[in-house]
Each structure stands twice: as structure tokens, then as C-alpha cells.
Amino acid sequence: MTETAHRQPNYLTIFWALLLLTLIEVAIAYLPWPRSVKMTSLISLAIVKALLVALFFMHLKFDRRLLAIIALIPLALTGLVTVFLLVGTSLAAH
């Protein structure tokens, strides 16, 4: 198996980005927004954070495309289930 060299990601930058996104999530939790807007915002930020972790800390950004696609399929399914649950709970509330 051949190894291809890649430039090391700046892990400190990724750390600061994750910290900033977490602080934004905490701030959103305290905002007087409707529950559906809060949940959508928090889920979107969580997906961005998960992508950052998967791409850089799990090194998927530097792996072959097929492996990255296989690893990201569960994320897409999770997003789909989340959307169905959000729609289902909002319909049940009315």
C-alpha cells in the first residue's frame, strides 16, 4: 500500500473553530427564539462540528474518496432521521 504525504492540518485552528461553534451553541440555547428555530440552528451547528472532527481529526479529508463517502453515509442518514423527528414532533404539537 502506498502512502501519500499530505500537509498536516492546523489542529489548533480546528480547536478554536470547534470552541467558537460550541460557544455559539450555548448562546443560542439562551436566546428567546422559537423552539423550532433553536433546534434547527443547534442541529446545523452540530453537523458542522461533526464534519470538522471527521474531516480533520479522523483524517477523512486525506483518505480516498470512497472511504470518506462510506464514513459520511451515517451522517446523512442521521440528518434525515433528525428532520423526520423534528417534523413529526412539530406536527404532533399542533
Residue pairs with C-beta under 8 A, 6 or more apart in sequence:
6 62
9 56
9 61
11 56
11 57
14 52
14 56
14 57
17 52
18 49
18 52
18 53
21 45
21 48
21 49
21 52
22 49
24 45
25 42
25 45
25 46
28 38
28 41
28 42
28 45
29 38
29 42
31 38
33 41
36 86
36 90
39 86
40 86
43 79
43 82
43 86
47 75
47 79
50 75
51 75
54 60
54 71
54 72
54 75
55 61
58 71
60 67
60 68
60 71
60 72
61 68
